[in-house]
Amino acid sequence: MRAADVLAKRLYEAGCRWAFGMPGGEVLTVMEALEDAGITFVLCKHENAAGFMAEGTYHRTGAPGIMVATVGPGALNGINVVENAREDRVPLIVLTGCVDPEMAAVYTHQVLDQPQVFRPITKATFTVNAGAAHVIADKAVTIAQEGRPGPVHIDVPISVADAEASGTGILRTPAVPVAPAGPQRDIARQALANAKRPLIIAGVDAMTEGAEDALVHAAERLNAPVITTYKAKGLLPETHPLSLGGAGLSPKADKILLPLVAQADVILAIGYDPIEMRTGWQNPWDPATQTVIDITAGPNHHYMHHATLNVIGHCAESVAAILPDKTSTVWQDGAVERTKSALATAFPLQPTDWGPAQVIATCQAVLPDTTLATADSGAHRILLSQMWRCGFPRALTQSSGLCTMGCAVPLAMGAQIVEPDRTVVSFSGDAGFLMVAGELATAAELGLKTIFVVFVDASLALIELKQRQRQMTNRGVDFQHTDFAAIAKAFGGNGVSVASKEALEQALHDAVTADRFTLIAAEIDRGSYDGAF
């Protein structure tokens, strides 16, 4: 086997079935090896979008995503999505071509130290050699998925990809999750058994570890209300009476949720990583007066908050080890009910006026309960993350740690590739959509039926809002109005502009039964986000 074949075979064994990227001469052997191993290569229009499509497949299959980029500009085009994978805990294998070392010593065109570029934003970076291809392939796959998942970079020199691999594979035995034991377990169990106002905060670690059953069991055993981060929405179905929805970026939601956090006597943080949270969530509790049990996949190096007990371990096993045997009666003062009522008032699910809130509510009402949604960064994302009700994990996917623009469209496309018959909808602002509009060609080429909803106000709405809040002059946030429906039709899809609830309902019904992708341009007024979140 060639070294490239070894890499491809190990990725296939890990469950990978798609790779995304833009080819160059330096990765031709890698592409051939991937396809020969049974991994379909999907040609994208930009490497950054390719990485997000790869992430989309990960959320539906659990297998690492694969991004392929050629030497130099191709590799550097993917920097944004690789850092996003690091912050959002996405196992992403980044395969980049590179010139052979002996050539790099005497040649400078497109030559740069790619491992040095990727090292700060990945869990590991490797340069393949034929004698250790088996080991490097296994290290890459295991490192990407263990602990907190994340990206791993592999530089593949041209001649090494074609070289015959030597040696044998060394498959490391996965680590067995360790639950808390001894005094630490006993202290946690006693605190939860005696709690009168317990509260659970769940985050991305719980989502990546598939701890939804453990979370539901813990919430119902403790009768504890649950707040999730945006990434963890749906771990507890948001129709559940104990669900308080997601939190992270909304000041309006923070004013409602943080006082309840302060009232809790015991806080159980299950896989909660504050990388998703705004500054209001710095030190939201006092471990000197509140018992805080923090269960995470890695140690607290962020110092965004501190805990009474820090448990490094698997979320589900750790929670099972510390739950009390009996359900107790808690929160007798009506605080949870008042909080739920305040959230419902702040983010009504049936807004009466046309605007972004009504667009979101209409989409949720019309589209099937099994719909997968993605959200781009921007003002619409903050509102949508508070309003969109998730009935299952990963029902809504977004860039939560890095909060990068241009992610929703390729994330939705990646999910649609895995589940072609499922309803998948992406939500983008018009500026974010323009960053990746070329991927509509990819959607047409693949025959995807994805629905792309674009909020059209010809403005960087969130930044413009911040300018007005600071009484600054409007600068650098306005741009020309674009006919997005025409763009969709030019790329071979359906396109429609809407400016009313009725028109949107009809467009959504048509999109669900369409045989190609549909872009719905929702025309909204500037300033329509004022006071929304």
Secondary structure, 3 states (H helix, E strand, C coil): CEHHHHHHHHHHHCCCCEEEEECCHHHHHHHHHHHHCCCEEEECCCHHHHHHHHHHHHHHHCCCEEEEECCCHHHHHCHHHHHHHHHCCCCEEEEEEECCHHHHCCCCCCCCCHHHHHHHHCCEEEECCHHHHHHHHHHHHHHHHCCCCCCEEEEEEHHHHHCECCCCCCCCCCCCCCCCCHHHHHHHHHHHHHCCCEEEEECHHHHHCCCHHHHHHHHHHHCCCEEEECCCCCCCCCCCCCEEEEECCCHHHHHHHHHHHHHCCEEEEECCCHHHCCHHHCCCCCCCCCEEEEEECCCCCCCCCCCCEEEECCHHHHHHHHCCCCCCCCCCCCHHHHHHHHHHHHCCCCCCCCCHHHHHHHHHHHCCCCCEEEECCCHHHHHHHHHCCCCCCCCEEECCCCCCCCCHHHHHHHHHHHCCCCCEEEEEEHHHHHHCCCHHHHHHHHCCCCEEEEEECCECHHHHHHHHHCCCCCCCCECCCCCHHHHHHHCCCEEEEECCHHHHHHHHHHHHCCCCCEEEEEECCCCCCCCCC
